[in-house]
Amino acid sequence: MSDYKLVYFDGQGRGEIIRLIFAAAEVAYEDERIPMDKWPQLKASTPMGGLPLLETQGQQLFQSLAISRFLARKFGLAGKSELDQVRVDIVVDTIEDIIVPIRRFWHLETDEQRKVALRNVYLEETLPNYLNNLEAILKSNGNGDGFFVGDGVTWADLFFLCLVSRFELQVKITDPLEKYPKLKALYDRVKRVTGVAKYLSTRKESAF
């Protein structure tokens, strides 16, 4: 029996970073996927009425990034020193800043014209600025030829994979890293990490 049980929907979304951390660490876990039509019945029984949840040591942990940070520290994917851990958190927070506007026009906005307008502003102004900053952070570590922090993969690199998936699934852009060669090379490099490559080779297609 596994020491960990992840409860999330049958999609990538906020649960995928947790799955990728388990994959990179090559740690077994139970992956319970809740059908959307069952969620209204279960919502009231969850802390704060949301997913993902991680069940471990008789506890229910919630909030995706808090769960991810907990597991990353446990599995050696959070940075080797205190300063490295801060640098990892900087990258994670930057990626989260890139994700937040996507939610606004993909999930929250209901007016179609407004949705298109928000998406255009995001693609033309917001995203290029953030990706330039993210590539600069990458280049500050060994000229950008390795990983975001230190000399090995961390959960910041794994969260970057989740970001690119959101570009493809939610923003509907097929080559978001075309103008960012260092980020593109990082994306390909992280996908080749042993446990990650194995997980991605069998990952189901997702609508979100």
MDAnalysis code that builds the backbone (N, CA, C; Angstrom):
import MDAnalysis as mda
import numpy as np

u = mda.Universe.empty(624, n_residues=208, atom_resindex=np.repeat(np.arange(208), 3), trajectory=True)
u.add_TopologyAttr("name", ["N", "CA", "C"] * 208)
u.add_TopologyAttr("resid", np.arange(1, 209))
u.add_TopologyAttr("resname", ["MET", "SER", "ASP", "TYR", "LYS", "LEU", "VAL", "TYR", "PHE", "ASP", "GLY", "GLN", "GLY", "ARG", "GLY", "GLU", "ILE", "ILE", "ARG", "LEU", "ILE", "PHE", "ALA", "ALA", "ALA", "GLU", "VAL", "ALA", "TYR", "GLU", "ASP", "GLU", "ARG", "ILE", "PRO", "MET", "ASP", "LYS", "TRP", "PRO", "GLN", "LEU", "LYS", "ALA", "SER", "THR", "PRO", "MET", "GLY", "GLY", "LEU", "PRO", "LEU", "LEU", "GLU", "THR", "GLN", "GLY", "GLN", "GLN", "LEU", "PHE", "GLN", "SER", "LEU", "ALA", "ILE", "SER", "ARG", "PHE", "LEU", "ALA", "ARG", "LYS", "PHE", "GLY", "LEU", "ALA", "GLY", "LYS", "SER", "GLU", "LEU", "ASP", "GLN", "VAL", "ARG", "VAL", "ASP", "ILE", "VAL", "VAL", "ASP", "THR", "ILE", "GLU", "ASP", "ILE", "ILE", "VAL", "PRO", "ILE", "ARG", "ARG", "PHE", "TRP", "HIS", "LEU", "GLU", "THR", "ASP", "GLU", "GLN", "ARG", "LYS", "VAL", "ALA", "LEU", "ARG", "ASN", "VAL", "TYR", "LEU", "GLU", "GLU", "THR", "LEU", "PRO", "ASN", "TYR", "LEU", "ASN", "ASN", "LEU", "GLU", "ALA", "ILE", "LEU", "LYS", "SER", "ASN", "GLY", "ASN", "GLY", "ASP", "GLY", "PHE", "PHE", "VAL", "GLY", "ASP", "GLY", "VAL", "THR", "TRP", "ALA", "ASP", "LEU", "PHE", "PHE", "LEU", "CYS", "LEU", "VAL", "SER", "ARG", "PHE", "GLU", "LEU", "GLN", "VAL", "LYS", "ILE", "THR", "ASP", "PRO", "LEU", "GLU", "LYS", "TYR", "PRO", "LYS", "LEU", "LYS", "ALA", "LEU", "TYR", "ASP", "ARG", "VAL", "LYS", "ARG", "VAL", "THR", "GLY", "VAL", "ALA", "LYS", "TYR", "LEU", "SER", "THR", "ARG", "LYS", "GLU", "SER", "ALA", "PHE"])
u.atoms.positions = np.array([
    [0.845, -1.208, 0.000],
    [0.000, 0.000, 0.000],
    [0.874, 1.250, 0.000],
    [0.531, 2.238, -0.822],
    [1.339, 3.446, -0.934],
    [1.198, 4.334, 0.299],
    [2.256, 5.107, 0.577],
    [2.215, 6.075, 1.672],
    [1.527, 7.365, 1.267],
    [1.203, 7.500, -0.015],
    [0.642, 8.741, -0.519],
    [-0.564, 8.468, -1.417],
    [-1.585, 9.320, -1.254],
    [-2.748, 9.248, -2.141],
    [-3.071, 10.653, -2.619],
    [-2.988, 10.854, -3.922],
    [-3.351, 12.128, -4.523],
    [-4.785, 12.054, -5.021],
    [-5.579, 13.046, -4.669],
    [-6.967, 13.128, -5.127],
    [-7.109, 14.385, -5.971],
    [-7.455, 14.184, -7.231],
    [-7.640, 15.311, -8.140],
    [-8.568, 14.869, -9.261],
    [-8.837, 15.776, -10.185],
    [-9.686, 15.458, -11.325],
    [-8.896, 14.672, -12.375],
    [-9.607, 14.172, -13.364],
    [-8.962, 13.414, -14.434],
    [-8.456, 14.381, -15.510],
    [-7.467, 15.157, -15.138],
    [-6.847, 16.123, -16.026],
    [-5.555, 16.596, -15.393],
    [-4.832, 17.454, -16.098],
    [-3.554, 17.943, -15.569],
    [-3.791, 19.021, -14.514],
    [-4.158, 20.220, -14.937],
    [-4.524, 21.281, -14.009],
    [-3.560, 21.471, -12.854],
    [-4.126, 21.707, -11.670],
    [-3.329, 21.991, -10.473],
    [-2.722, 20.734, -9.852],
    [-3.134, 19.580, -10.309],
    [-2.593, 18.347, -9.751],
    [-1.366, 17.837, -10.470],
    [-1.095, 18.356, -11.662],
    [-0.038, 17.761, -12.487],
    [1.350, 17.974, -11.927],
    [1.606, 19.114, -11.303],
    [2.929, 19.320, -10.710],
    [3.207, 18.272, -9.636],
    [2.184, 17.871, -8.902],
    [2.363, 16.853, -7.862],
    [2.693, 15.510, -8.503],
    [1.989, 15.167, -9.568],
    [2.283, 13.914, -10.279],
    [3.704, 13.923, -10.838],
    [4.145, 15.058, -11.356],
    [5.490, 15.141, -11.925],
    [6.569, 15.013, -10.847],
    [6.307, 15.550, -9.674],
    [7.265, 15.392, -8.568],
    [7.385, 13.922, -8.180],
    [6.276, 13.235, -8.042],
    [6.330, 11.791, -7.773],
    [7.086, 11.069, -8.889],
    [6.841, 11.461, -10.134],
    [7.498, 10.810, -11.268],
    [9.006, 11.030, -11.234],
    [9.428, 12.274, -11.030],
    [10.856, 12.589, -11.011],
    [11.567, 11.884, -9.865],
    [10.877, 11.769, -8.724],
    [11.459, 11.097, -7.563],
    [11.337, 9.581, -7.646],
    [10.541, 9.103, -8.613],
    [10.263, 7.678, -8.795],
    [9.713, 7.058, -7.505],
    [8.721, 7.762, -6.949],
    [8.046, 7.330, -5.723],
    [6.618, 6.921, -6.080],
    [6.202, 5.763, -5.618],
    [4.860, 5.258, -5.908],
    [3.809, 6.024, -5.096],
    [2.633, 6.192, -5.687],
    [1.521, 6.846, -4.996],
    [0.224, 6.370, -5.633],
    [-0.874, 6.563, -4.907],
    [-2.195, 6.262, -5.458],
    [-2.748, 7.523, -6.113],
    [-3.153, 7.409, -7.352],
    [-3.628, 8.552, -8.133],
    [-5.139, 8.424, -8.335],
    [-5.911, 8.971, -7.387],
    [-7.370, 8.896, -7.483],
    [-7.894, 10.078, -8.288],
    [-8.622, 9.787, -9.372],
    [-9.117, 10.826, -10.264],
    [-10.639, 10.906, -10.151],
    [-11.121, 12.063, -9.753],
    [-12.540, 12.271, -9.502],
    [-13.246, 12.702, -10.792],
    [-14.264, 11.963, -11.232],
    [-15.040, 12.407, -12.408],
    [-15.751, 13.723, -12.098],
    [-15.829, 14.580, -13.090],
    [-16.444, 15.892, -12.885],
    [-17.892, 15.792, -12.408],
    [-18.620, 14.769, -12.877],
    [-20.027, 14.663, -12.484],
    [-20.188, 14.217, -11.032],
    [-19.111, 13.727, -10.416],
    [-19.164, 13.326, -9.004],
    [-18.727, 14.452, -8.075],
    [-18.067, 15.467, -8.637],
    [-17.473, 16.503, -7.804],
    [-18.496, 17.283, -6.966],
    [-19.650, 17.682, -7.482],
    [-20.590, 18.435, -6.635],
    [-20.968, 17.704, -5.350],
    [-21.026, 16.377, -5.414],
    [-21.388, 15.606, -4.223],
    [-20.242, 15.564, -3.209],
    [-19.013, 15.706, -3.687],
    [-17.840, 15.557, -2.827],
    [-17.281, 16.880, -2.329],
    [-17.623, 17.962, -3.019],
    [-16.985, 19.250, -2.757],
    [-17.070, 19.671, -1.295],
    [-18.244, 19.544, -0.686],
    [-18.435, 20.012, 0.692],
    [-17.606, 19.228, 1.702],
    [-17.161, 18.038, 1.322],
    [-16.398, 17.198, 2.253],
    [-14.895, 17.456, 2.185],
    [-14.474, 18.375, 1.309],
    [-13.047, 18.647, 1.161],
    [-12.673, 19.941, 1.876],
    [-11.440, 20.028, 2.385],
    [-10.987, 21.281, 2.996],
    [-11.028, 22.416, 1.974],
    [-11.680, 23.495, 2.303],
    [-11.777, 24.684, 1.454],
    [-12.520, 24.419, 0.148],
    [-13.171, 23.264, 0.024],
    [-13.989, 22.982, -1.145],
    [-13.234, 22.920, -2.447],
    [-12.027, 22.357, -2.423],
    [-11.237, 22.294, -3.646],
    [-10.271, 21.132, -3.671],
    [-9.725, 20.892, -4.856],
    [-8.710, 19.884, -5.088],
    [-7.516, 20.574, -5.747],
    [-6.310, 19.973, -5.614],
    [-5.977, 18.622, -5.157],
    [-5.875, 18.487, -3.635],
    [-5.939, 17.226, -3.225],
    [-5.658, 16.819, -1.854],
    [-4.570, 15.760, -1.879],
    [-3.724, 15.774, -0.859],
    [-2.760, 14.696, -0.672],
    [-3.012, 14.075, 0.692],
    [-3.274, 12.780, 0.696],
    [-3.461, 12.061, 1.949],
    [-2.175, 11.321, 2.280],
    [-1.619, 11.596, 3.465],
    [-0.390, 10.942, 3.901],
    [-0.280, 11.025, 5.415],
    [0.220, 10.000, 6.036],
    [0.431, 9.954, 7.486],
    [-0.834, 10.319, 8.257],
    [-1.977, 9.910, 7.725],
    [-3.239, 10.169, 8.395],
    [-3.721, 11.603, 8.292],
    [-3.085, 12.383, 7.435],
    [-3.443, 13.792, 7.281],
    [-3.924, 14.060, 5.863],
    [-4.766, 15.084, 5.733],
    [-5.167, 15.592, 4.421],
    [-4.481, 16.933, 4.201],
    [-3.613, 16.979, 3.208],
    [-2.938, 18.228, 2.868],
    [-3.613, 18.834, 1.646],
    [-3.694, 20.163, 1.602],
    [-4.330, 20.818, 0.462],
    [-3.533, 22.054, 0.083],
    [-3.919, 22.658, -1.050],
    [-3.212, 23.736, -1.739],
    [-2.052, 23.142, -2.543],
    [-2.182, 23.229, -3.835],
    [-1.275, 22.556, -4.759],
    [0.204, 22.877, -4.522],
    [0.534, 24.155, -4.402],
    [1.947, 24.516, -4.261],
    [2.498, 24.142, -2.890],
    [1.666, 24.185, -1.867],
    [2.111, 23.750, -0.547],
    [2.419, 22.250, -0.545],
    [1.541, 21.465, -1.170],
    [1.773, 20.028, -1.304],
    [3.058, 19.780, -2.091],
    [3.224, 20.497, -3.177],
    [4.396, 20.318, -4.040],
    [5.680, 20.635, -3.297],
    [5.682, 21.719, -2.553],
    [6.879, 22.108, -1.793],
    [7.207, 21.063, -0.725],
    [6.186, 20.565, -0.059],
    [6.367, 19.511, 0.950],
    [7.028, 18.279, 0.337],
    [6.508, 17.828, -0.800],
    [7.049, 16.631, -1.438],
    [8.435, 16.884, -2.017],
    [8.632, 18.054, -2.604],
    [9.935, 18.375, -3.188],
    [11.028, 18.371, -2.131],
    [10.742, 18.910, -0.969],
    [11.725, 18.894, 0.121],
    [11.997, 17.467, 0.584],
    [10.942, 16.685, 0.659],
    [11.064, 15.308, 1.124],
    [11.886, 14.462, 0.161],
    [11.754, 14.731, -1.146],
    [12.392, 13.900, -2.171],
    [13.660, 14.523, -2.757],
    [14.150, 15.616, -2.158],
    [15.393, 16.216, -2.631],
    [15.265, 16.992, -3.923],
    [14.085, 17.575, -4.174],
    [13.851, 18.315, -5.413],
    [13.570, 19.799, -5.152],
    [13.947, 20.281, -3.965],
    [13.628, 21.665, -3.589],
    [14.845, 22.571, -3.575],
    [16.027, 22.053, -3.937],
    [17.261, 22.831, -3.861],
    [18.125, 22.325, -2.727],
    [19.432, 22.321, -2.962],
    [20.355, 21.695, -2.005],
    [20.689, 22.572, -0.814],
    [20.625, 23.881, -0.958],
    [20.935, 24.802, 0.134],
    [19.742, 25.707, 0.382],
    [19.794, 26.469, 1.470],
    [18.705, 27.397, 1.753],
    [18.573, 28.440, 0.647],
    [19.709, 28.932, 0.156],
    [19.651, 29.907, -0.929],
    [19.081, 29.296, -2.203],
    [19.469, 28.065, -2.493],
    [18.907, 27.390, -3.665],
    [17.402, 27.200, -3.523],
    [16.946, 26.903, -2.317],
    [15.514, 26.725, -2.096],
    [14.759, 28.034, -2.346],
    [15.358, 29.155, -1.951],
    [14.746, 30.452, -2.229],
    [14.711, 30.699, -3.731],
    [15.802, 30.358, -4.430],
    [15.845, 30.553, -5.880],
    [14.784, 29.689, -6.579],
    [14.601, 28.479, -6.096],
    [13.547, 27.617, -6.637],
    [12.187, 28.270, -6.426],
    [11.952, 28.795, -5.239],
    [10.671, 29.447, -4.953],
    [10.460, 30.680, -5.835],
    [11.536, 31.398, -6.145],
    [11.431, 32.559, -7.036],
    [10.934, 32.127, -8.410],
    [11.506, 31.038, -8.926],
    [11.076, 30.532, -10.235],
    [9.623, 30.064, -10.173],
    [9.276, 29.321, -9.136],
    [7.908, 28.829, -8.987],
    [6.923, 29.989, -8.906],
    [7.254, 31.016, -8.139],
    [6.361, 32.168, -8.012],
    [6.230, 32.918, -9.338],
    [7.326, 32.991, -10.090],
    [7.278, 33.637, -11.397],
    [6.367, 32.867, -12.341],
    [6.492, 31.549, -12.348],
    [5.631, 30.719, -13.198],
    [4.170, 30.859, -12.774],
    [3.924, 30.905, -11.477],
    [2.551, 31.092, -11.006],
    [1.998, 32.439, -11.470],
    [2.848, 33.468, -11.499],
    [2.423, 34.767, -12.006],
    [2.026, 34.689, -13.477],
    [2.679, 33.808, -14.234],
    [2.340, 33.629, -15.649],
    [1.026, 32.875, -15.801],
    [0.750, 31.954, -14.879],
    [-0.445, 31.110, -14.956],
    [-1.721, 31.872, -14.565],
    [-1.618, 32.745, -13.575],
    [-2.809, 33.411, -13.034],
    [-3.642, 34.115, -14.114],
    [-3.034, 34.897, -15.018],
    [-3.866, 35.550, -16.050],
    [-4.549, 34.567, -16.997],
    [-3.945, 33.389, -17.203],
    [-4.579, 32.381, -18.060],
    [-5.920, 31.982, -17.459],
    [-5.982, 31.797, -16.160],
    [-7.228, 31.412, -15.503],
    [-8.317, 32.453, -15.736],
    [-7.895, 33.716, -15.780],
    [-8.884, 34.788, -15.910],
    [-9.645, 34.688, -17.224],
    [-8.903, 34.472, -18.338],
    [-9.630, 34.451, -19.615],
    [-10.055, 33.049, -20.027],
    [-9.406, 32.016, -19.514],
    [-9.781, 30.655, -19.917],
    [-10.926, 30.105, -19.080],
    [-10.930, 30.437, -17.793],
    [-11.878, 29.805, -16.871],
    [-12.903, 30.786, -16.299],
    [-12.476, 31.971, -15.914],
    [-13.359, 32.867, -15.166],
    [-14.219, 33.761, -16.061],
    [-13.652, 34.249, -17.157],
    [-14.386, 35.156, -18.027],
    [-15.428, 34.388, -18.844],
    [-16.663, 34.886, -18.872],
    [-17.737, 34.201, -19.600],
    [-18.118, 34.922, -20.896],
    [-17.835, 36.202, -20.985],
    [-18.135, 36.949, -22.204],
    [-17.084, 36.619, -23.269],
    [-17.517, 36.123, -24.422],
    [-16.583, 35.640, -25.440],
    [-15.713, 36.759, -26.015],
    [-16.279, 37.914, -26.258],
    [-15.485, 39.026, -26.787],
    [-14.433, 39.479, -25.787],
    [-14.847, 39.554, -24.546],
    [-13.907, 39.938, -23.477],
    [-12.818, 38.878, -23.335],
    [-13.184, 37.629, -23.460],
    [-12.223, 36.532, -23.365],
    [-11.150, 36.656, -24.453],
    [-11.581, 36.927, -25.691],
    [-10.639, 37.091, -26.807],
    [-9.722, 38.285, -26.562],
    [-10.286, 39.378, -26.074],
    [-9.491, 40.582, -25.819],
    [-8.431, 40.324, -24.746],
    [-8.815, 39.643, -23.683],
    [-7.875, 39.336, -22.607],
    [-6.767, 38.405, -23.099],
    [-7.145, 37.442, -23.918],
    [-6.151, 36.512, -24.468],
    [-5.142, 37.250, -25.343],
    [-5.618, 38.180, -26.158],
    [-4.723, 38.931, -27.037],
    [-3.738, 39.782, -26.247],
    [-4.212, 40.440, -25.207],
    [-3.323, 41.236, -24.352],
    [-2.277, 40.326, -23.702],
    [-2.726, 39.177, -23.268],
    [-1.813, 38.221, -22.634],
    [-0.705, 37.802, -23.608],
    [-1.085, 37.444, -24.838],
    [-0.123, 36.948, -25.814],
    [0.819, 38.038, -26.311],
    [0.308, 39.256, -26.450],
    [1.091, 40.324, -27.056],
    [1.922, 41.113, -26.052],
    [1.479, 41.173, -24.794],
    [2.158, 42.020, -23.813],
    [2.657, 41.250, -22.585],
    [1.737, 40.560, -21.933],
    [2.073, 39.927, -20.657],
    [3.070, 38.792, -20.826],
    [2.772, 37.859, -21.714],
    [3.582, 36.654, -21.841],
    [5.013, 36.928, -22.299],
    [5.241, 37.737, -23.345],
    [6.634, 37.985, -23.756],
    [7.490, 38.564, -22.636],
    [6.920, 39.464, -21.858],
    [7.666, 40.054, -20.741],
    [8.060, 38.992, -19.729],
    [7.118, 38.142, -19.361],
    [7.411, 37.104, -18.372],
    [8.402, 36.071, -18.904],
    [8.267, 35.669, -20.162],
    [9.176, 34.657, -20.699],
    [10.592, 35.208, -20.845],
    [10.716, 36.483, -21.186],
    [12.045, 37.105, -21.193],
    [12.674, 37.063, -19.806],
    [11.882, 37.382, -18.793],
    [12.388, 37.347, -17.415],
    [12.760, 35.930, -16.991],
    [11.931, 34.973, -17.380],
    [12.190, 33.586, -17.003],
    [13.459, 33.073, -17.685],
    [13.660, 33.439, -18.940],
    [14.873, 33.004, -19.621],
    [16.109, 33.670, -19.006],
    [15.978, 34.900, -18.560],
    [17.088, 35.580, -17.889],
    [17.459, 34.863, -16.594],
    [16.456, 34.422, -15.843],
    [16.723, 33.649, -14.623],
    [17.468, 32.367, -14.965],
    [17.019, 31.688, -16.006],
    [17.676, 30.445, -16.427],
    [19.125, 30.706, -16.823],
    [19.373, 31.762, -17.587],
    [20.727, 32.077, -18.051],
    [21.664, 32.442, -16.899],
    [21.099, 32.899, -15.799],
    [21.939, 33.276, -14.649],
    [22.549, 32.063, -13.960],
    [22.090, 30.876, -14.325],
    [22.625, 29.635, -13.746],
    [23.344, 28.848, -14.845],
    [24.666, 28.982, -14.917],
    [25.446, 28.231, -15.894],
    [25.108, 28.580, -17.328],
    [24.792, 29.848, -17.579],
    [24.459, 30.325, -18.927],
    [23.196, 29.667, -19.489],
    [22.406, 29.052, -18.622],
    [21.130, 28.499, -19.064],
    [21.207, 27.161, -19.755],
    [22.325, 26.460, -19.575],
    [22.500, 25.176, -20.262],
    [22.193, 23.973, -19.377],
    [21.712, 24.227, -18.162],
    [21.352, 23.138, -17.263],
    [19.909, 23.271, -16.825],
    [19.740, 23.574, -15.542],
    [18.405, 23.710, -14.967],
    [18.265, 25.093, -14.339],
    [17.090, 25.403, -13.846],
    [16.869, 26.728, -13.280],
    [17.769, 27.017, -12.085],
    [17.969, 26.012, -11.234],
    [18.724, 26.207, -9.990],
    [19.662, 25.022, -9.776],
    [20.916, 25.322, -9.442],
    [21.854, 24.245, -9.133],
    [22.215, 23.428, -10.354],
    [22.667, 22.192, -10.076],
    [23.154, 21.336, -11.159],
    [22.242, 20.139, -11.454],
    [21.031, 20.171, -10.901],
    [20.095, 19.068, -11.141],
    [18.666, 19.564, -11.185],
    [17.780, 18.669, -11.578],
    [16.378, 19.055, -11.708],
    [15.773, 19.367, -10.338],
    [14.932, 20.391, -10.287],
    [14.155, 20.715, -9.093],
    [12.687, 20.828, -9.500],
    [11.848, 21.042, -8.507],
    [10.428, 21.130, -8.847],
    [10.098, 22.404, -9.611],
    [11.019, 23.379, -9.623],
    [10.829, 24.556, -10.470],
    [10.845, 24.152, -11.947],
    [11.759, 23.266, -12.324],
    [11.826, 22.777, -13.705],
    [10.571, 21.982, -14.062],
    [10.080, 21.207, -13.114],
    [8.869, 20.414, -13.343],
    [7.645, 21.317, -13.485],
    [7.609, 22.388, -12.709],
    [6.490, 23.330, -12.807],
    [6.513, 24.037, -14.162],
    [7.715, 24.217, -14.692],
    [7.844, 24.803, -16.031],
    [7.183, 23.906, -17.081],
    [7.305, 22.594, -16.939],
    [6.600, 21.680, -17.846],
    [5.101, 21.898, -17.771],
    [4.594, 22.088, -16.563],
    [3.159, 22.340, -16.394],
    [2.748, 23.634, -17.092],
    [3.600, 24.647, -17.018],
    [3.308, 25.915, -17.667],
    [3.158, 25.733, -19.172],
    [4.095, 25.013, -19.785],
    [4.045, 24.808, -21.230],
    [2.786, 24.031, -21.613],
    [2.393, 23.061, -20.787],
    [1.150, 22.329, -21.046],
    [-0.055, 23.260, -21.030],
    [-0.062, 24.213, -20.128],
    [-1.171, 25.179, -20.071],
    [-1.215, 26.030, -21.337],
    [-0.030, 26.400, -21.839],
    [-0.003, 27.148, -23.096],
    [-0.698, 26.354, -24.196],
    [-0.404, 25.072, -24.253],
    [-0.933, 24.237, -25.332],
    [-2.412, 23.921, -25.142],
    [-2.815, 23.604, -23.897],
    [-4.177, 23.150, -23.643],
    [-5.169, 24.298, -23.473],
    [-4.730, 25.396, -22.867],
    [-5.667, 26.452, -22.500],
    [-5.518, 27.721, -23.339],
    [-4.286, 28.095, -23.640],
    [-4.070, 29.301, -24.443],
    [-4.122, 28.978, -25.931],
    [-3.941, 27.694, -26.254],
    [-4.012, 27.210, -27.642],
    [-2.903, 27.801, -28.513],
    [-1.671, 27.778, -27.996],
    [-0.508, 28.126, -28.810],
    [0.399, 26.901, -28.862],
    [0.845, 26.559, -30.053],
    [1.528, 25.270, -30.246],
    [3.035, 25.334, -30.034],
    [3.647, 26.495, -30.227],
    [5.100, 26.587, -30.041],
    [5.426, 27.849, -29.245],
    [5.050, 27.881, -27.974],
    [5.203, 29.102, -27.183],
    [6.657, 29.485, -26.910],
    [7.599, 28.539, -27.071],
    [8.995, 28.798, -26.727],
    [9.863, 29.051, -27.949],
    [9.249, 29.264, -29.091],
    [9.989, 29.423, -30.351],
    [11.050, 30.523, -30.266],
    [10.742, 31.619, -29.589],
    [11.664, 32.751, -29.514],
    [12.566, 32.698, -28.282],
    [12.509, 31.579, -27.554],
    [13.262, 31.465, -26.303],
    [14.057, 30.161, -26.303],
    [15.191, 30.128, -27.015],
    [15.905, 28.868, -27.228],
    [16.396, 28.193, -25.948],
    [16.770, 28.991, -24.961],
    [17.246, 28.386, -23.704],
    [16.088, 27.709, -22.965],
    [14.934, 28.348, -22.961],
    [13.766, 27.735, -22.319],
    [13.317, 26.500, -23.083],
    [13.377, 26.571, -24.405],
    [13.000, 25.424, -25.228],
    [13.911, 24.234, -24.941],
    [15.217, 24.496, -24.845],
    [16.168, 23.417, -24.556],
    [15.939, 22.849, -23.155],
    [15.605, 23.725, -22.209],
    [15.299, 23.252, -20.852],
    [14.078, 22.349, -20.872],
    [13.047, 22.765, -21.576],
    [11.823, 21.966, -21.677],
    [12.135, 20.559, -22.184],
    [12.921, 20.476, -23.239],
    [13.287, 19.162, -23.800],
    [14.141, 18.367, -22.822],
    [15.025, 19.058, -22.101],
    [15.924, 18.396, -21.156],
    [15.145, 17.791, -19.979],
    [14.196, 18.553, -19.444],
    [13.428, 18.068, -18.289],
    [12.555, 16.879, -18.697],
    [12.027, 16.903, -19.906],
    [11.204, 15.777, -20.368],
    [12.013, 14.484, -20.482],
    [13.349, 14.603, -20.573],
    [14.200, 13.409, -20.683],
    [14.635, 12.854, -19.333],
    [14.352, 13.559, -18.239],
    [14.673, 13.034, -16.897],
    [13.975, 11.680, -16.743],
    [14.710, 10.688, -16.261],
    [14.257, 9.288, -16.330],
    [12.813, 9.071, -15.883],
    [12.509, 9.423, -14.640],
    [11.159, 9.194, -14.137],
    [10.114, 10.011, -14.864],
    [10.485, 11.224, -15.262],
    [9.562, 12.098, -15.986],
    [9.267, 11.529, -17.367],
    [10.313, 11.097, -18.059],
    [10.130, 10.523, -19.396],
    [9.210, 9.309, -19.355],
    [9.387, 8.480, -18.344],
    [8.545, 7.291, -18.207],
    [7.086, 7.683, -17.980],
    [6.867, 8.664, -17.118],
    [5.507, 9.114, -16.832],
    [4.853, 9.724, -18.069],
    [5.598, 10.589, -18.772],
    [5.033, 11.260, -19.944],
    [4.703, 10.287, -21.065],
    [5.446, 9.197, -21.137],
    [5.210, 8.230, -22.215],
    [3.866, 7.530, -22.089],
    [3.278, 7.549, -20.888],
    [1.991, 6.881, -20.670],
    [0.901, 7.859, -20.216],
    [1.213, 9.158, -20.181],
    [0.234, 10.131, -19.696],
    [-0.966, 10.229, -20.644],
    [-2.139, 10.222, -20.073],
    [-3.362, 10.352, -20.854],
    [-3.491, 11.772, -21.404],
    [-4.177, 11.886, -22.532],
    [-4.487, 13.217, -23.050],
    [-5.452, 13.925, -22.083],
    [-5.316, 15.232, -22.009],
    [-6.105, 15.982, -21.044],
    [-6.744, 17.187, -21.728],
    [-7.925, 17.549, -21.249],
    [-8.598, 18.748, -21.766],
    [-8.174, 19.999, -21.017],
    [-7.502, 19.827, -19.874],
    [-7.071, 20.998, -19.082],
    [-5.837, 20.651, -18.275],
])
